[in-house]
């Protein structure tokens, strides 16, 4: 059980930290984010939507007050975001540029698996 908690928290922190940090960066460094979004072919307003979604999803996953279905939707939402990021980067610059979002997606999947494993143990 202790090993499961360690795996859960390591994968959760890695997956959520990148979502949270990139979501904050979309607002804190708008020039950099805007250039990246333009390079990928997205309009600027999408940066705001994605930033808000990433921040909310990351907080819902990591905060213990959220449970059940809402946490599942946050996992699903961030999973879609990470997979879509892979597709966008791969389409713009080749598949090798989309490795980081796939790694984050793998962390998110492992986190979800161990979240359910820990919930069943309670």
Secondary structure, 3 states (H helix, E strand, C coil): CHHHHHHHHHHHHHHHHHHHHHHHHHHHCHHHHHHHHHHHCCCHHHHHHHHHHHHHHHHHHHCCCCCCHHHHHHHHHHHHHHHHHHHHHHHHHCHHHHHHHHHHHHHHHHHHHHHHHHHHHC
